[in-house]
Amino acid sequence: MNYLQAFIVGGILCAIGQVLIDYTKLTPARILTAYVVTGVLLGALGLYEPLTKWGGAGATVPLTGFGYLLAKGVQEAVQEYGFLGIFLGGFTSAAGGVAAAVFFGLLAAFIFRSEDRS
């Protein structure tokens, strides 16, 4: 059942993104940014937490989940460090994911070579 719930939540998030790509003039970069900001806003309002509990990885893996992770990290850091937590929370909560993205991006750059297509 957990796989089905994750598939439903992740599929809906992906379907919304595909509809935005197909039927609006928004660029993919703007859609991705909107997903992260939406995750931050829903996380800050406490509305994304129930979705992560029900949908599991279907809610935490997409970009909205990254935004939620940033908001949650800031909330926890503010409780622990006060005002300074506003600046520390997002970095500490997302450090593992960002470090992995940088590492695998660097690894891919060493393995594959780009070529001029013009």
C-alpha positions as MATLAB code, in Angstrom:
seq = 'MNYLQAFIVGGILCAIGQVLIDYTKLTPARILTAYVVTGVLLGALGLYEPLTKWGGAGATVPLTGFGYLLAKGVQEAVQEYGFLGIFLGGFTSAAGGVAAAVFFGLLAAFIFRSEDRS';
ca = [
       0.000    0.000    0.000;
       2.894    2.367    0.723;
       4.138    2.010   -2.847;
       0.710    2.802   -4.235;
       0.354    5.895   -2.050;
       3.825    7.133   -3.053;
       3.006    6.477   -6.712;
      -0.271    8.420   -6.455;
       1.276   11.470   -4.772;
       4.392   11.530   -6.953;
       2.325   10.907  -10.073;
      -0.033   13.770   -9.312;
       2.885   16.148   -8.716;
       4.508   15.071  -11.985;
       1.216   15.300  -13.888;
       0.706   18.868  -12.656;
       4.198   19.738  -13.877;
       3.531   18.155  -17.261;
       0.253   20.055  -17.645;
       2.083   23.295  -16.820;
       4.725   22.517  -19.446;
       2.164   21.562  -22.125;
      -0.498   24.219  -21.610;
       1.303   27.302  -20.312;
       4.153   29.424  -21.543;
       6.095   28.858  -18.325;
       9.654   27.699  -18.812;
      10.784   24.511  -17.060;
      13.053   26.599  -14.820;
      10.097   28.662  -13.614;
       8.019   25.567  -13.001;
      10.816   23.961  -10.990;
      11.231   27.139   -8.953;
       7.485   27.304   -8.384;
       7.525   23.714   -7.111;
      10.256   24.493   -4.567;
       8.518   27.681   -3.416;
       5.200   25.833   -3.149;
       6.883   23.202   -0.988;
       8.339   25.916    1.251;
       4.986   27.663    1.628;
       3.022   24.478    2.276;
       5.706   23.319    4.701;
       5.703   26.627    6.562;
       1.914   26.491    6.873;
       2.020   22.902    8.116;
       0.032   21.582    5.159;
       2.779   19.460    3.587;
       3.494   17.331    6.666;
       0.290   15.231    6.357;
       1.074   14.659    2.676;
       4.546   13.352    3.523;
       3.116   11.044    6.159;
       0.558    9.603    3.736;
       2.520    9.688    0.469;
       6.007    8.961    1.786;
       8.679    9.198   -0.898;
       6.090   10.327   -3.436;
       5.890   13.598   -1.505;
       9.454   13.967   -0.243;
      11.462   13.147   -3.374;
      10.061   15.738   -5.856;
      11.050   19.410   -5.733;
       8.120   20.267   -3.500;
       9.654   17.893   -0.966;
      12.935   19.812   -1.187;
      11.089   23.039   -0.443;
       9.313   21.361    2.466;
      12.665   20.146    3.793;
      14.031   23.694    3.675;
      11.021   25.093    5.544;
      11.131   22.345    8.156;
      14.858   22.882    8.692;
      14.369   26.605    9.187;
      11.530   26.050   11.662;
      13.620   23.635   13.741;
      16.701   25.864   13.629;
      14.723   28.932   14.689;
      13.448   27.031   17.710;
      16.997   25.987   18.596;
      19.086   29.051   17.646;
      16.571   31.885   17.455;
      16.958   34.484   14.722;
      20.222   32.937   13.496;
      18.278   29.758   12.665;
      16.651   31.560    9.734;
      20.016   31.488    7.976;
      21.270   28.115    9.228;
      18.188   25.899    8.990;
      17.883   25.513    5.246;
      21.571   24.763    4.821;
      21.782   22.125    7.510;
      18.570   20.319    6.594;
      19.363   20.053    2.890;
      23.152   19.637    3.115;
      23.141   15.891    2.383;
      20.997   16.207   -0.728;
      22.916   19.171   -2.085;
      26.267   17.475   -1.432;
      25.082   14.334   -3.230;
      23.859   16.384   -6.209;
      27.201   18.190   -6.477;
      29.177   14.942   -6.150;
      27.181   13.048   -8.768;
      27.192   16.054  -11.095;
      30.969   16.195  -10.837;
      31.205   12.448  -11.372;
      29.042   12.696  -14.508;
      31.216   15.569  -15.781;
      34.313   13.375  -15.479;
      32.708   10.354  -17.138;
      30.875   12.028  -20.031;
      32.153   14.628  -22.445;
      29.989   17.255  -24.068;
      30.344   17.968  -27.734;
      29.533   20.903  -29.930;
      26.416   20.125  -31.989;
      26.559   23.109  -34.292;
];
